Amino acid sequence: MNITEENTVGEAKDFLHNHWEDGCKCPACSQYVKLYKRKITSAMAYGLVLLYNHIKETKPRPVHIEDFFKEKNCPSSVRGDFAKLRWWGLIDRHDEKPGFYSLTPKGQFFVNGTVEVPRYCMIFNNKCYGFSNERTDIDRALGDEFSYSELMGKSFEPKYKTTAIQTKMFNS
């Protein structure tokens, strides 16, 4: 689309909305626009399990994630992508305390194998615009990189027969 004085902002937005899944150049500013499909990586799942185990041992409270993962000698792949778990509602960011996150009840259920979450979320400009219908659990998210039983001290036994209450609580 070549934008001219005859085009409206609404037309430019419609163009972007119709083409952002494949990626396109914004007709107004030339910025590249793409809706990215993101999944919970094995490193993100590993970080979630570490945080879960930490709060089991201590009083649940917000944790400075960068410091926490450095203390655990985690690679940058764990530290760098961890904050993305907020898109699935598995962690909460504490805006009043930059860098601090806490595990949500949904995150705890996910680590315990009680709930599944969408396998993918659709992201543009650091905002979630929806989820896939395909689901994943903590064991599949950990993949072959990490062993659930080694991390948790027990074998993985999924228990996610999602109830109406869980659906209402977690609505994704």
trRosetta pair geometry for C-beta under 8 A, 3 or more apart (Angstrom, degrees):
i j d omega theta_ij theta_ji phi_ij phi_ji
1 7 7.6 110 166 -117 115 154
1 11 7.8 -173 -171 143 147 98
1 12 7.3 177 112 -115 144 62
1 15 4.6 -58 -4 -133 157 154
1 27 4.5 -54 95 -77 103 143
2 27 6.7 170 -136 -145 13 112
3 7 4.8 -108 -146 56 71 148
3 12 6.0 16 -100 -89 125 114
3 27 4.0 131 -39 150 107 107
3 28 5.7 82 -50 -81 172 54
4 7 5.5 111 50 -4 61 97
7 11 4.8 -119 -163 74 88 137
7 12 6.2 90 149 -49 123 88
7 27 7.3 -57 128 124 165 139
8 11 4.8 106 54 1 75 98
8 12 7.3 -136 99 0 46 84
9 12 5.5 -54 -153 37 38 113
9 13 6.3 40 148 -20 68 104
9 28 7.3 32 -122 -82 73 147
10 13 5.6 -52 -147 36 32 112
10 14 6.3 36 153 -21 65 103
11 14 5.6 -49 -146 34 33 114
11 15 6.5 39 152 -22 63 102
12 15 5.6 -50 -152 32 33 115
12 16 6.5 31 152 -17 64 104
12 26 7.1 51 178 -171 111 81
12 27 5.1 -137 -128 62 98 109
12 28 5.0 47 -162 -38 158 110
13 16 5.7 -55 -149 37 33 110
13 17 6.2 32 154 -19 67 107
14 17 5.7 -55 -144 38 30 111
14 18 6.2 24 157 -15 64 111
15 18 6.0 -65 -150 40 26 107
15 19 6.2 -11 163 9 64 119
15 24 7.5 -124 146 116 91 153
15 27 6.0 26 85 -5 155 128
16 19 6.3 -82 -141 52 25 90
16 20 5.5 40 168 -54 71 107
16 24 6.7 -158 -122 72 58 121
16 26 6.2 7 -89 -112 121 78
16 27 7.9 -131 -54 9 89 88
16 33 5.3 -28 -148 113 107 163
17 20 6.3 -30 -123 2 22 115
19 22 6.0 -62 -171 49 67 99
19 23 7.6 -54 149 81 85 17
19 24 3.9 29 127 -22 126 147
19 33 7.7 82 95 86 91 110
20 23 7.0 37 -159 -88 40 29
20 24 6.5 -89 -84 25 45 99
20 33 5.1 -67 -114 135 96 100
20 34 5.9 162 -172 -129 71 24
20 35 4.4 82 129 -21 104 96
20 124 6.4 0 171 -97 140 144
21 34 7.8 54 -160 -157 9 67
21 35 5.2 -30 -91 51 51 118
22 34 7.7 -97 102 -124 26 91
23 32 6.5 0 -170 -177 99 97
23 33 7.0 164 -149 85 52 48
23 34 3.8 -8 -99 -92 85 110
24 32 7.6 169 91 -151 24 59
24 33 5.7 -21 66 61 71 94
24 34 7.6 142 14 -75 51 69
25 30 5.5 -13 -178 -149 110 52
25 31 7.3 153 -155 76 62 28
25 32 6.0 -41 -98 -97 63 56
25 33 7.2 129 -127 13 13 86
26 29 4.9 5 96 50 131 78
26 30 6.1 -68 64 -10 82 9
26 31 4.7 19 13 51 126 77
26 32 7.7 -122 -9 -66 83 9
26 33 5.3 92 -58 -26 88 122
33 124 7.2 29 -168 -151 81 122
34 124 7.2 -171 94 -110 38 94
35 122 5.3 6 172 -178 109 103
35 123 7.1 148 -165 69 59 34
35 124 4.9 -49 -104 -58 65 111
35 129 6.4 -70 -138 50 116 141
36 122 7.2 154 77 -157 41 51
36 123 4.8 -29 65 65 95 90
36 124 6.9 149 13 -76 76 55
37 120 4.9 -7 -173 -170 91 135
37 121 7.8 159 -152 77 48 32
37 122 6.0 -23 -97 -101 61 68
37 123 7.9 171 -81 20 14 80
37 132 7.5 57 -151 -53 108 118
38 84 6.4 -110 156 -177 148 137
38 87 7.3 67 79 66 131 160
38 120 6.4 138 69 -154 37 74
38 121 5.5 -24 63 61 94 81
38 122 7.8 164 18 -94 79 18
38 123 5.3 20 -4 1 124 126
39 119 5.7 -18 -126 162 104 74
39 120 5.2 -48 -80 -93 77 71
39 136 7.4 84 -163 -18 103 158
39 141 7.8 -165 157 -124 95 86
40 44 5.0 -125 -164 86 72 130
40 45 5.6 87 149 -57 110 92
40 85 6.9 59 -118 -105 103 83
40 88 6.8 -10 -66 -26 117 155
40 117 7.3 74 -23 77 140 126
40 119 7.6 -114 19 -156 89 46
40 136 6.4 -163 42 88 115 145
40 141 4.4 -20 103 -138 116 125
41 44 4.7 101 53 5 76 100
41 45 7.0 -141 96 -2 42 87
41 77 7.6 -98 117 166 146 106
41 81 5.9 18 33 119 128 162
41 141 7.5 72 100 -174 12 84
42 45 5.6 -54 -147 39 34 112
42 46 6.2 41 152 -24 66 105
42 141 6.6 161 -96 150 48 58
42 142 5.4 68 -139 -163 84 33
42 143 4.3 -74 -81 31 121 114
42 144 7.8 -59 -99 48 152 46
42 145 3.9 99 149 39 155 136
42 146 5.9 161 -179 7 106 103
43 46 5.5 -50 -146 34 31 116
43 47 6.5 34 154 -19 62 103
43 75 7.4 -80 -132 71 126 104
43 77 4.3 -101 -124 129 166 101
43 78 4.6 -134 -179 -83 97 62
43 81 6.0 89 94 49 115 128
43 145 7.5 -47 -56 119 61 160
44 47 5.7 -54 -152 35 32 112
44 48 6.5 35 149 -22 64 105
44 78 7.4 169 -78 -137 33 57
44 81 5.0 -84 -72 115 100 112
44 82 6.0 164 -128 -102 73 46
44 84 6.5 -66 -113 66 140 106
44 85 5.7 163 -176 -63 114 103
44 141 7.3 -75 80 172 94 118
45 48 5.5 -52 -150 33 34 116
45 49 6.6 34 152 -18 65 103
45 138 5.9 145 -157 -154 115 68
45 141 3.8 150 -75 123 141 109
45 142 4.7 -128 112 -72 140 63
45 143 7.8 140 40 3 144 80
45 146 7.1 -167 96 51 106 137
46 49 5.8 -55 -151 35 32 110
46 50 6.5 33 151 -19 65 104
46 74 7.8 160 118 -134 116 118
46 78 6.0 -77 85 -112 111 117
46 142 6.6 105 -63 -124 73 86
46 145 7.3 -77 -51 110 128 117
46 146 5.0 163 -90 -51 105 161
46 151 7.3 -140 -134 -105 70 150
47 50 5.6 -52 -148 35 34 113
47 51 6.4 31 155 -16 66 104
47 65 7.9 40 -176 -159 126 109
47 69 6.6 -21 -125 -97 107 121
47 74 6.8 74 -95 -154 91 158
47 78 4.5 151 -65 -171 110 97
47 79 7.7 158 -104 -70 138 35
47 81 7.9 172 9 79 147 81
47 82 4.5 -101 130 -103 162 111
47 85 7.8 -147 87 -29 115 141
48 51 5.9 -55 -149 37 30 109
48 52 6.3 35 151 -22 64 107
48 82 7.7 169 -55 -140 68 89
48 85 6.2 152 -78 -118 114 159
48 90 6.2 -28 -123 152 132 135
48 91 7.5 -130 -111 -50 91 111
48 103 7.4 112 -156 -113 77 109
48 107 6.3 -138 -155 -166 111 105
48 110 7.2 -41 161 98 146 119
48 111 5.9 -157 137 -79 103 108
48 138 7.5 -130 94 -126 130 106
49 52 5.4 -51 -145 36 33 116
49 53 6.3 31 156 -17 65 105
49 111 5.8 151 -98 -138 64 114
49 138 7.2 111 -70 -169 104 125
49 142 7.5 31 -27 -88 140 120
49 146 7.6 -180 30 144 151 149
49 148 7.7 -152 -104 -128 148 65
49 151 4.8 20 151 156 148 139
49 152 6.7 -94 -155 -63 118 88
50 53 5.9 -57 -148 38 29 108
50 54 6.3 32 152 -23 63 108
50 68 7.8 143 128 147 117 110
50 69 7.5 93 101 -103 153 75
50 72 5.9 46 -163 -142 144 170
50 74 7.3 -97 -15 -73 173 134
50 78 7.9 42 15 -176 144 140
50 151 7.8 -82 -63 -159 61 114
51 54 5.5 -53 -148 34 33 116
51 55 6.5 24 158 -14 67 104
51 63 6.5 -164 -134 43 101 149
51 65 7.9 -27 -87 -115 126 89
51 68 7.2 52 -97 144 85 151
51 91 7.6 22 102 -100 167 119
51 101 7.7 -47 -131 101 153 109
51 103 5.4 158 127 -57 117 115
51 107 7.9 -26 93 153 124 136
52 55 6.3 -60 -148 38 27 101
52 56 6.5 32 151 -24 62 106
52 103 6.0 114 -85 -110 66 164
52 107 7.3 -154 -78 139 101 97
52 108 6.4 141 -125 -115 106 64
52 111 4.3 180 -77 162 164 175
53 56 5.6 -50 -150 29 34 117
53 57 6.7 24 155 -12 63 108
53 151 7.4 -128 -43 168 138 82
53 152 7.5 -147 -76 -108 110 56
54 57 6.1 -68 -157 40 30 105
54 58 6.2 -19 163 23 69 112
54 63 6.9 51 114 -87 145 157
54 68 7.0 -5 -104 -159 173 124
55 58 6.2 -73 -128 62 34 80
55 59 7.9 -46 -154 115 70 21
55 60 4.5 46 -165 -101 116 76
55 61 7.8 176 -121 22 97 49
55 63 7.8 -115 -67 -35 95 128
55 102 7.9 90 -90 -155 143 80
55 103 5.9 -126 2 26 155 128
58 61 7.5 -71 126 22 109 97
60 102 6.9 81 174 -158 91 115
60 103 7.3 -94 -143 51 110 97
61 102 6.9 -101 151 -103 21 119
62 92 8.0 -84 -101 87 98 97
62 94 4.8 -7 -122 -20 153 150
62 97 6.1 115 117 73 153 142
62 100 3.9 49 157 167 123 116
62 101 6.4 149 -151 70 83 14
62 102 4.6 -77 -94 -52 62 102
63 68 4.8 40 160 -59 119 146
63 100 6.5 155 71 -148 24 73
63 101 6.3 -35 60 64 77 67
63 102 6.8 123 8 -90 77 59
64 67 4.3 35 100 27 112 115
64 68 6.2 160 82 -22 57 91
64 97 7.9 -102 -83 150 84 110
64 99 5.0 26 -146 124 83 110
64 100 5.4 -45 -83 -87 57 73
65 68 5.5 -56 -139 38 29 115
65 69 6.1 20 166 -12 67 108
65 79 6.9 144 139 -141 97 74
65 82 5.7 -171 -175 97 140 146
65 83 7.2 171 63 -65 168 84
65 99 6.2 -141 32 177 83 72
65 100 7.3 159 -15 -122 80 23
65 101 5.1 28 -51 20 119 116
66 69 6.4 -62 -148 40 23 101
66 70 6.3 23 155 -18 61 111
66 79 6.0 67 -118 -155 62 120
66 99 5.7 -51 7 -159 109 120
67 70 5.7 -58 -145 38 30 112
67 71 6.3 34 156 -22 65 105
67 99 7.9 74 -2 150 93 129
68 71 5.9 -57 -155 32 27 111
68 72 6.6 13 151 -7 62 110
69 72 5.5 -60 -146 45 37 107
69 74 3.9 -66 -172 44 94 131
69 78 5.6 -177 -149 107 135 113
69 79 4.5 -179 91 -83 154 93
69 82 7.2 -153 -55 -31 144 152
70 73 7.4 34 -176 -78 35 32
70 74 7.3 -80 -67 39 26 83
70 79 7.5 41 -52 -86 72 140
74 78 4.0 -77 169 63 124 142
74 79 6.0 139 100 -42 114 88
75 78 5.7 105 63 4 66 95
75 79 7.6 -139 108 5 38 93
76 79 5.3 -61 -144 47 44 109
76 80 5.3 44 159 -28 78 113
77 80 6.0 -51 -131 36 23 112
77 81 6.5 -4 176 5 58 113
78 81 7.2 -80 -149 45 18 88
78 82 6.3 37 161 -55 59 107
79 82 6.2 -44 -147 -1 23 119
81 84 5.2 -37 -176 15 71 123
82 85 6.1 -34 -179 0 51 113
82 91 7.5 27 161 8 85 165
82 101 7.4 -165 135 33 113 165
83 86 6.2 -18 176 -3 61 112
83 91 7.6 -110 -133 84 40 137
83 93 6.8 44 -148 -84 98 118
83 101 7.0 -151 -106 -72 72 142
84 87 5.8 -23 178 6 65 114
85 88 5.9 -55 -167 40 56 105
85 90 4.4 -71 169 67 105 116
85 91 4.7 66 97 10 112 111
85 107 7.2 65 155 -109 126 118
86 89 7.2 41 -172 -83 42 26
86 90 7.3 -113 -85 50 26 67
86 91 5.3 -71 -75 75 69 84
86 92 6.9 96 -120 -111 100 23
86 93 5.6 -16 -92 -24 150 101
86 101 7.7 -118 -66 -132 107 119
87 121 4.6 172 142 95 129 171
87 123 6.8 -58 -113 -82 156 111
87 128 4.4 141 -148 -67 102 133
88 106 7.8 -154 133 126 82 128
88 110 7.9 66 132 -82 129 160
88 117 4.8 46 -165 177 124 150
88 118 7.0 -155 -119 49 98 84
88 121 6.5 -135 -67 -44 77 133
88 172 6.7 -163 -153 105 57 138
89 104 6.0 -72 160 61 71 162
89 106 5.0 19 120 68 102 155
89 107 7.6 -146 122 -47 57 81
89 117 7.8 -173 50 -126 90 129
89 170 6.4 165 94 -150 148 80
89 172 6.2 141 7 35 128 133
90 103 7.2 -35 160 -146 69 70
90 104 6.0 -162 -174 37 20 106
90 106 5.9 -107 -100 103 49 96
90 107 3.7 101 -172 -94 69 92
90 110 5.7 -43 -118 25 112 153
90 117 7.1 -58 -59 -61 111 162
91 101 4.8 13 172 179 124 120
91 102 6.7 158 -159 79 76 34
91 103 5.9 -48 -106 -104 74 42
91 104 6.2 -160 -100 -10 16 90
91 107 5.7 69 -62 -76 57 152
92 101 6.5 157 77 -157 47 67
92 102 5.1 -11 54 58 99 86
92 104 5.5 108 -31 -67 94 96
93 100 7.6 116 -163 84 53 56
93 101 5.7 -34 -100 -101 52 84
94 97 4.4 3 113 48 120 95
94 100 4.2 -31 49 90 123 106
94 101 6.8 -160 0 -86 87 30
94 102 6.9 65 -43 -7 111 98
95 98 7.6 12 -161 -78 37 60
97 100 3.9 4 108 19 113 138
103 107 4.2 -134 -166 94 82 136
103 108 5.8 98 142 -55 120 81
103 111 7.8 -22 -157 -9 138 136
104 107 4.5 107 50 1 70 101
104 108 7.2 -131 98 -2 43 83
105 108 5.5 -52 -151 35 36 113
105 109 6.4 36 152 -17 67 104
105 169 7.4 -64 94 166 127 135
106 109 5.6 -53 -148 38 34 112
106 110 6.2 39 151 -25 65 105
106 115 6.6 -62 -156 63 74 153
106 117 7.8 87 164 -83 113 117
106 169 7.1 179 -75 128 99 105
106 170 4.9 125 -110 -111 126 113
107 110 5.5 -50 -146 32 31 115
107 111 6.5 29 156 -16 64 103
108 111 6.0 -54 -148 37 31 108
108 112 6.3 23 155 -11 64 112
109 112 5.8 -64 -146 45 30 108
109 114 4.0 -85 -164 70 84 117
109 115 4.4 44 129 6 117 110
109 166 7.4 176 177 -132 165 119
109 170 7.9 -101 62 -68 145 144
110 113 7.9 42 175 -65 28 22
110 114 7.4 -77 -57 52 21 75
110 115 5.5 -54 -79 70 61 92
110 116 7.8 93 -123 -118 81 16
110 117 6.0 -5 -111 -24 126 116
110 137 7.4 -174 -161 -154 71 58
110 138 5.7 128 153 -59 74 102
111 138 5.5 100 -123 -96 35 152
111 152 7.7 161 166 -94 93 124
112 138 7.9 119 35 -3 19 149
112 159 7.5 -36 132 39 92 120
113 137 6.1 45 -131 -179 70 125
113 138 5.9 -95 -75 31 68 115
113 139 7.0 32 -101 -23 109 103
113 156 5.9 151 -81 -160 144 81
113 157 6.4 130 109 77 158 45
113 158 4.7 -129 -179 -111 110 48
113 159 5.6 91 114 16 93 81
113 160 6.6 -119 161 -31 59 97
114 159 5.2 -23 -107 78 59 104
114 160 5.7 115 161 -83 27 77
114 166 7.9 -153 140 -112 99 145
115 137 8.0 174 106 -119 36 84
115 160 5.2 126 -111 -122 23 116
115 162 6.5 72 -127 -98 82 93
115 166 5.9 -170 -96 -174 120 136
115 170 6.5 101 -165 -5 158 174
116 135 4.1 48 146 172 134 122
116 136 6.2 158 -162 74 94 26
116 137 4.9 -64 -103 -74 83 78
116 160 5.1 125 -20 143 84 164
116 162 7.3 -80 33 -55 89 117
117 135 6.8 151 78 -151 22 79
117 136 6.3 -29 65 61 71 79
117 137 8.0 129 17 -97 69 38
117 170 7.9 -108 -103 167 86 132
117 172 6.6 21 -151 110 85 96
118 121 6.4 105 93 -69 124 71
118 131 3.5 154 11 -180 178 122
118 132 5.1 145 -175 55 106 68
118 133 7.4 -43 -127 -92 99 7
118 134 7.0 82 -160 75 68 55
118 135 6.3 -70 -107 -104 33 57
118 136 7.5 22 132 16 21 86
118 172 6.0 -74 -8 159 112 90
119 132 5.3 -43 57 69 87 132
119 134 4.3 -32 17 107 129 99
119 135 6.0 152 -37 -166 85 5
119 136 4.3 103 -99 -27 76 108
120 131 6.7 150 88 -159 58 59
120 132 3.9 60 50 -11 98 125
120 134 6.8 45 8 61 95 107
121 128 5.0 -41 173 -134 125 111
121 130 7.2 167 -157 92 63 36
121 131 5.3 -33 -105 -100 67 74
121 132 7.7 -108 -68 -2 29 79
122 128 6.8 102 68 -161 56 62
122 129 4.7 -66 100 67 104 90
122 130 4.7 7 35 60 122 81
122 131 7.1 -141 2 -72 84 25
122 132 7.9 123 -40 -46 91 72
123 126 7.0 11 -174 -108 109 18
123 127 6.8 149 -150 70 68 34
123 128 5.9 -38 -94 -96 73 54
123 129 7.0 162 -98 11 21 87
124 127 6.2 -28 72 60 64 85
124 129 5.9 18 17 -18 102 131
128 131 7.7 14 179 -59 117 79
131 172 5.6 120 -19 -167 159 100
136 140 4.8 -129 -156 84 89 124
136 141 5.3 101 147 -59 127 90
137 140 5.4 90 51 16 69 100
137 141 6.9 -132 99 -6 32 95
137 158 5.7 -42 -143 -109 170 119
137 160 6.5 -157 -102 1 121 146
138 141 5.6 -59 -143 40 30 113
138 142 6.3 33 157 -22 66 104
138 148 6.5 106 119 -112 103 123
138 156 7.3 -156 83 -129 99 124
139 142 5.9 -52 -149 32 28 110
139 148 5.0 -47 -104 -39 81 148
139 156 4.4 92 -80 -174 129 166
139 158 7.2 -94 10 -62 129 100
140 143 7.0 30 174 -72 40 56
142 145 6.6 -136 170 62 64 84
142 146 4.4 -94 -170 70 106 101
142 147 7.5 155 145 -73 139 6
142 148 5.7 167 32 -62 161 84
142 151 7.6 -144 -125 9 147 147
143 146 7.2 72 61 30 67 74
146 150 7.5 -132 -180 62 72 112
146 151 6.1 30 167 -41 114 131
147 150 3.8 67 83 11 115 110
147 151 6.5 166 86 -11 60 85
148 151 5.9 -65 -147 42 29 107
148 152 5.7 -8 169 10 69 119
148 155 7.5 70 98 -162 105 36
148 156 4.3 40 97 -56 151 117
149 152 6.5 -68 -127 54 23 90
149 153 7.4 40 180 -138 55 2
149 154 6.3 -112 -133 98 70 23
149 155 4.8 -3 -98 -98 117 50
149 156 6.5 -102 -55 -19 79 76
150 153 7.9 22 -171 -66 19 42
152 156 7.7 101 41 -75 142 73
162 166 5.0 -124 -156 82 76 129
162 167 5.7 87 157 -58 115 90
163 166 4.8 99 52 7 76 99
163 167 7.0 -137 96 -4 42 87
164 167 5.6 -53 -148 37 33 115
164 168 6.3 33 153 -18 65 106
165 168 5.7 -56 -150 39 31 111
165 169 6.1 29 152 -19 66 109
166 169 5.5 -55 -141 40 32 111
166 170 5.7 -9 172 12 69 117
167 170 6.7 -74 -130 53 18 85
167 171 6.6 66 168 -85 57 53
168 171 6.8 7 -154 -57 21 92
